[in-house]
């Protein structure tokens, strides 16, 4: 059974903006047996639809979409659920789950606070 994780970010015109997301994907790949991919809402590739389609073709049967956003806003509340539902319709044989934005998790908030304190 192939499991996958899609780290979903907003996207930017600035290519270097994606560097922390790429580093996160590399780190996560070393820590899990799941296939890890990046996807973006706009301005960068691949799109979420493309990333999920590729994973489905590669045999993924379970995909977790993890929004790499600090909080809930219009994109995570409105746009992303619609994109995930469309992917579910296109790939009925694949279980696709949508996590809450990563910044909403207490362990992430604690880690950010610890990094800020450490910087002093």
N, C-alpha and C positions, 0 to 999 in steps of 0.2 A: 504494500500500500504506500503510494507516494504522497507525502504531505508537503505542502508548500506554504510559504509566508510571503506576502507581497507588502513591502513597505511603501506606503502611499504618501507622496509629498505634493506640495502645491505646484512646483515648477518655477523656473525663472529664465529670463533672457540671458542671464549671466551664467556661463557654464560652470564656473568655479563654485557657484552656490550649492551645487549637488555634492560637493566633496564630503561633507559630514554624513550625508545619507549613504554615499558609497562606502565610507569607513564603517558605518553602522551595519550595512549589509555584509561587508567582509568579516566583521567581528561576529555577527550572528551566525554566519555560515560556519565559522570555526566552532561554535557552541551548540549546534543542533544538527540533526540528520535531515531536517526538512530542506527542501530547495528554497533558496531565498532570492527574491527578485525585487527590483525597484519599479515603481510606476508613478506617473505624474498626472495631475489634473489638467495642466495646460503648459504650453511653451516648451516642454521637454518631452522626450520619448524614452520609453514606451508609454502609451496611455494605459489606463487600468484595463480597458477592454483587450488591448493587444497583449499585455502581460498575462492576463488570465487565459486568453485563447492559446498562447504559446504553452503555458503550463498544462492546459488540458490536452493539447497535442502530445506533450511529453509524458502523459500518463498520470498526472496529478489527479487524485480522487478527492482531496480535501485541501482547500485553500483558505488561509486566514488573511484577511486584509487588515493591516495595522496602519491607521492614519498617524503619520509622524507629524502631528500638529500639537501645539501646546495646549489648545483648548477647543471647545466646541464653538463653532461659528456657522455661518451660512453654508460654507462648503461641506463641512462635516455633518451638519444637521439636514441639509436639503439635497445638495448635489451628489454626494458620495453614496447615500442609500439608494438613490435612483440608478446610479451606475452599477452598484452591486446587484440590485434586483434585475437589471437588464442582463448582466452576466449570468445570473442564475437561470434566467429564461433561455439563454443561448447554450448553456452548458448544464442541462438538467441532470446529467449523471455525475456532476461534481458538486460536492458540498462546499459552499462558499459562505464563510462567516465573516462578519464585520465587527471588529473590536472598537472600543471607545478610543478616542485620541490618546496617544501615549502620554501626553502631558497631563492628563486627568488622573493618572495613576499615582498614588501616594509615594511609591518607591522612586518614581522619576522626580517628583517634586523634592523629595529628600536628597536625591543625588545632585540635583541642580543646586540646591541650597548648600550642600557640602562643598561643591566645586567653587561656589562663590566665596564661602568662608575661607577655604584653603588658599585662595588667590590673595588674601590680605597680607 
